[in-house]
């Protein structure tokens, strides 16, 4: 069964190329132009530790296809290593993830069909798609049909940071028992229902303050309502956002380096009165 998921989190490539889809680099077996920054080569383990890491705790990545992918820059919560695997990412035993940019897919629409067989030996097969083109409806409709026929799950993301977050979450979920996941989801639903059923005076005041904070943050260039909510959820208050460094802001899910720069600059620009 295929699930079309529009960037919503569970309880919490990328450039076009003029080359034909058949143009391959013999040394890497990866289509040319797939990543915007081929000079970027992340280390196999960004968080080295003196203690040995169990194999099950390491995210496995297909070196031939993913080395140079900017998504790897944002995988910070879990260790990873390059491995000889067929899918792009192996997020635990039986979980395969292939990563696709719509910008790349638009120019190489036959490419992804050659990749579905890479996960034949996996129980869970996920196609993680970066939506980075205008008017993606027709492309997504075709991909959804491909996934439905091949019994893959389709997940959409809207930034490389969000893609990294999905990959991290899938790997971290490996250690959770199914009953714990379902129980946690039920508790989350109950808390949400309780929060909205009978709002008290304090709840109303909090809601008004939150709306004011969101309105204030959207005055920053390129920051949307969704970005403002994510900033408040991540940092907890306007004060913490104002005091955060650029690196801290970039870590905020879905924000990205450009918006992070805008937020950082906004809070350090003297206000003009009159």
N, C-alpha and C positions, 0 to 999 in steps of 0.2 A: 504493500500500500504506500502510495506517495502522499506526503504531507507538504503542502505549500505554506511555508512559515515566514511571515513578513517581519523579520528582525526582532520579534518579541523574545525576551529572555525567559528561560526557565528559571524557577525561583532564583534566579541569578546564579588577467592577473590583472598583468594589469595594464598593459598598454596595447594599443592596436599595433598591428604589424603589417607591412607591405609584402611580407613573404607569403607564399602559398602555404596551405596547411601541411603539405607534404615536405616542406623544407625543414630538414632536421639537422641537428648538429651531431655528427657521428661520435664525437668525444663524450657527449653527455646524454644523447638520446632524448633531448628535450627540445620542443619546437622553439625556434629562435624568436626573440621578441616577446616571450611570454611574461617576463618580469621587467618592470620599469627601471630597475637598478641592478644590472647584472654584475656590477663591481662590488655589490654588497655580499659579503660572505660571513654569515654568523658563525659563532663558535658552536661546537656540538653540545656543549653544556655551559649555558650562561651563568649558572649558579654552582660553581665547583665547590665541593665539600671534601673535607679530609676523610669523612666516613664513606665507605663504599655504598653505592646506590643499587638497590635491588632492581633486576631487569623489569619487573612488573610495574615499577614506579616511574619508568622512563618512557616518554613519548617517542615513538619511532617515526622517522621521517625519511622519505624517499630522496636520497641525495641527488640522483640524476635529474629528477624533475623539479625539486623544490629548493635546491641551493641557489640563493639569490632572491628568493621570494621575500618581499618586504614584510609579509605577515610574521615571519620568524622573529623580527625585531621586537614584536610586542608579546611574544610568548615568554612571560617572566615568572609566572607562578609555579611552573613545573619544569623539571629538567628534561632535556631531550637529547637524542642522538641520531645520527644518520645511520640508516640500515638498508640492507638489500631486501626491500619489500616492493610489492607491485602497486598498491594504492599510494596516494600521496602521503597520507598519515595513517598510522595505526594507533588508535586511541584505546588500547587495551586488547585483551584477547577477544577476537570475534567482532571487533568494531573497526571498519574501514571508512576513511574519509577521502574523497577526491575534491580538489579545490579548483574552481573555475571562475574566471573573470568574464562578465558579459561582453566587455569590450573586446577581449580576445575571441570569445565565442562568436561574436558578430562577424568577424573576418575569417573564422575557421570553424564553420558550423558542423563539419563532419568529424572534427577531432574528438569530441566528447563521446561519440558512439563507439570509438575504438577503445575507450577506457572503462566501459562498464564491466568487461570481463576480468578486470584486474582484481575484483573483489568476490569472485565466485566462491572462494573458500571461507568467506566471512559471513557471520550470521546477520550483523547489522551493517547496512551499506548506506552511506550518506553522501550526497552531493552538496557541497557547500558553495554557494554561488554569490559572488560579489556583484551587486547591482551598481554599475558605474557608467551607464549609458542613459540617454534620454529616451523616453517612450519604450520601456522594456517589455511591454505587455505581450507582444507576439513572440519574442524570444523566450520569455518565461513560460508561455503556453506550450511551446514545443518541448522545452526542457521538462516541464511537468508531465507531459505525455510520455517522453522517453523514460522518465523515472517510474511512472506508473507501470509501463510495460515490462521494465526490467526489475521491478520490485525494489527500487531505491527510495530513500527518503530525501526530499528536497528541502534545504534550509537556505533562506536568503539573509544576507547581511549587507550593510551599506557603507562599510569602511573596513580597512585592513585591521584596525584595532578591534572591531566587533568580531571579525573572523577569528582572530587570535583568541578572543574570549570564549567563543563557541568551542574551539579546539581544546582549550584548557578545561572547560567545564565538562566536556565529554570524557576527557581523561580522568579528571577528578571523580566523576560519577562511577568510575569502574569499581571503587571500593565500597560503594553504598549498596546495601541490600534493597531489593525491589520493594519489600514491605515498608522499609524506612522511608523510601521516596514517596510512596503513596500516603503514608501516615503524615509525613511532613506537608504534603500538598493539601491534605484535608484540614490540617491545623491552620495553614495559611489562608484557605478559603473561609474558614470559620472566623478567623480574626478580621478578615476584610468585611465580611457580612456584619459582624458586630460593630465595626468602626463606622459603617455607613447607615446602620439601622436607626440608631438614636443619638445623633450628634448633640453633645452638650455645649455649654457656653464656651468652655475652653477649646473644644474642637473647632467651633466657629471662629474663635480668635486666631487659632493656629492656622486655619485655612486661609483667613484673610491675610495674615502675615506671609504665608507661603506664596499666595497670589501676588502680593506686592513685591516679594523678592524675585519671583519669576519675571514680572514686568520690568523690574530694574535690570536684571541680567540680559534680557532681550534687547536692551538699548545698545549692547555691545555688538559690533559689526559681525554679521554672519551667525550669531548665536540665536537659535530658534527656541521655541517653548520647550521642546523635548530636550535640547542641550541644557537649558536652564534647570530643568527638573533633575537631569542626571548629575549636574554639578552640585546641586543642593543635597541630593541623595548620597553623593560620594564624599563630600567635604563636611556636610552637616550644617553649615552656616555661611553667611556672606563674609563674615570675618575670616573664616578659614580659607575661603576662596581667594579673598584679597591678599592673604599672606602666603599663599601657595606659590612655589617656584614653577618655572616653565616645565621642568621634568615631571613634577607632581601633577600639573594640569594635563599633560599629554597622556598620563596614565588613566585619566577619567574615561570610562568606556564610551566610544563613539565620538569623542571630541576631536581628536586629531591635532597635529602640530600647528596648523594654520589658525584654527579657532583658539587653541591654547595660547598662542602668541598674542592674539587679539585681546583675550581676557586679561593676560598678564600686563599688557601695555595699558589697557583701560584703567586698571586700578593704580597705575603709576603715572598717570597723566594728570597734572594739576587742573583742578576745576576752575572754570571761568565764571565769575559772578558779575551779573549786570550786562 
